[in-house]
């Protein structure tokens, strides 16, 4: 595997978590306008994407494979918990 293949593998691994974070942050800013008024969208998206990526890495380490449904469920739960914490934890 050359360096370019390694970069593509890492980007493909992180893409679902980042996409989930971006979509969830957008939806959260739209649904919880009052509670998230002071939180910038980029910061909210970064928190959501980071928690999703952490769940994705944990799923890879626990199951030994990427792309398991339990890992994706953990990503959604981690993202939702992070957004809830950011909205209600102030």
C-alpha positions in Angstrom: 0.0 0.0 0.0 1.4 3.3 -1.0 0.9 6.7 0.8 -2.0 7.8 -1.4 -3.9 4.5 -0.7 -3.3 5.1 3.0 -4.7 8.6 2.8 -7.8 7.3 0.9 -8.4 4.6 3.5 -8.3 7.1 6.3 -10.6 9.5 4.5 -13.0 6.7 3.7 -13.0 5.6 7.3 -13.6 9.1 8.7 -16.2 10.2 6.1 -19.3 8.7 7.7 -18.5 10.2 11.0 -17.8 13.7 9.6 -20.9 13.6 7.4 -23.0 12.5 10.4 -21.6 15.3 12.4 -22.3 18.0 9.8 -25.8 16.8 9.1 -26.6 16.5 12.8 -25.2 19.9 13.7 -27.2 21.5 11.0 -30.4 19.7 12.1 -29.7 20.6 15.8 -29.1 24.3 15.0 -32.4 24.3 13.1 -34.4 22.4 15.8 -32.9 23.8 19.0 -32.5 27.4 17.9 -32.9 29.0 21.3 -30.7 26.6 23.2 -27.9 26.6 20.6 -28.0 30.3 19.7 -24.6 31.1 21.2 -22.8 28.0 19.9 -21.2 28.4 16.5 -22.2 25.9 13.9 -18.6 24.9 13.1 -17.9 24.2 16.8 -21.1 22.1 17.1 -20.2 20.2 14.0 -16.7 19.5 15.2 -17.9 18.2 18.6 -20.5 16.0 16.8 -18.0 14.7 14.2 -15.3 14.0 16.9 -17.7 12.0 19.1 -18.8 10.0 16.0 -15.3 9.4 14.9 -14.4 8.2 18.4 -17.3 5.8 18.4 -16.2 4.6 14.9 -12.6 3.9 16.2 -13.9 2.2 19.3 -16.2 0.0 17.1 -13.2 -0.9 14.9 -11.1 -1.8 17.9 -13.9 -3.9 19.6 -15.3 -5.7 16.6 -12.1 -5.9 14.6 -13.9 -4.7 11.4 -15.0 -1.5 9.9 -18.6 -0.9 8.8 -20.5 -3.0 11.3 -24.0 -1.9 12.1 -23.4 -1.8 15.8 -20.6 0.7 15.1 -22.9 2.9 13.1 -25.5 2.7 15.8 -22.9 3.7 18.4 -21.9 6.6 16.1 -25.5 7.9 16.0 -25.9 7.5 19.8 -22.6 9.3 20.5 -23.4 12.1 18.1 -26.9 12.5 19.6 -25.6 12.5 23.2 -23.0 15.1 22.3 -25.5 17.4 20.7 -27.9 17.0 23.5 -25.1 17.7 26.0 -24.1 20.8 24.1 -27.7 22.0 23.9 -28.8 21.3 27.5 -25.5 21.4 29.3 -25.2 25.2 29.4 
